[in-house]
């Protein structure tokens, strides 16, 4: 795994230690994680413990409580989270990236350390019933009132919306799309937990903002600069989504093979049949291709190159690979995999959520097509 990232011996050693540590963490807390997932509960104490180990803050400097790493560390942790069914730090990482890129010193001092260590929980209030990937239909508003802003709107699909201490709220101001860091203890905010099919450890909620008053110092980036703040983070976080998908795919394949290699059918094992072997080969190849595309994007980011096409390609491949792996697991396990006390349904549901989160498969394909069609000779494509 992580072939391009292991070219650096120091990084390779860190990867090996991290993979071992996260596997141990998952095994140690398996019962707690499974119970929280089943009961749609956010495992706050495990989340804090994860933060104390440094795994919620791979992108944050050590002075602010993080690992002081980069995108390479971020994608390794994200993949292993998916691979071992751990509570995801994806939303926290996005909050950290927003603060690092756009936050004032005051905003960083107030929130960054807590988000990186798990003491403060971050959420992002972006999606609405009629506004997802397109901001043109966004109904949430931000209105100036003296030196303050009044925020109003109903947000949906907010991971950790009912559990967070601070949320990033996107709204339409007179200047255009604008984002605000909102303390969730402020009056005028109401939350209602919703019942998503997957990623239930970071449960979703609807969040209502009714004339919530925030100071201008809560604004993240310039008024009207919301699209810039959004894109600067999601080009990176897309690699986290891709990595979790790859991890979930690996988990599906590994668990399916663990069962199939011990399952006898007549005089043969399940894995003796050529049809099964070809399915395993195709699944492993798809996961490896997605991982290579993801690694390529991570290395390109370290070189300071444009990674939008690379991250989009990586997520597109990761969606395909994860879905293939989930399907393969059911073929490998047969009736054994069709019960809720086995992990396959939960993995499949998490894949479905991540397929949509941060840009659906169709949006990925649209973007790739636009880039290729603009440059038929591929001279400017990575």
Secondary structure as UniProt FT lines:
FT   TURN            3..4
FT   HELIX           5..7
FT   HELIX           9..28
FT   HELIX           30..39
FT   HELIX           44..52
FT   TURN            53..56
FT   TURN            58..59
FT   HELIX           62..64
FT   HELIX           71..84
FT   HELIX           90..102
FT   HELIX           105..107
FT   HELIX           108..112
FT   HELIX           113..117
FT   STRAND          122..125
FT   TURN            129..130
FT   HELIX           135..137
FT   STRAND          141..145
FT   TURN            146..147
FT   STRAND          148..159
FT   TURN            160..163
FT   STRAND          166..173
FT   TURN            174..175
FT   STRAND          176..183
FT   TURN            184..185
FT   TURN            187..188
FT   STRAND          189..193
FT   HELIX           200..202
FT   STRAND          204..215
FT   HELIX           216..218
FT   STRAND          219..220
FT   TURN            223..224
FT   HELIX           226..260
FT   TURN            261..262
FT   STRAND          264..265
FT   TURN            266..267
FT   STRAND          268..269
FT   HELIX           270..272
FT   HELIX           274..302
FT   TURN            303..304
FT   HELIX           308..333
FT   HELIX           334..337
FT   TURN            340..341
FT   HELIX           344..356
FT   TURN            357..358
FT   HELIX           361..374
FT   TURN            375..377
FT   TURN            379..380
//
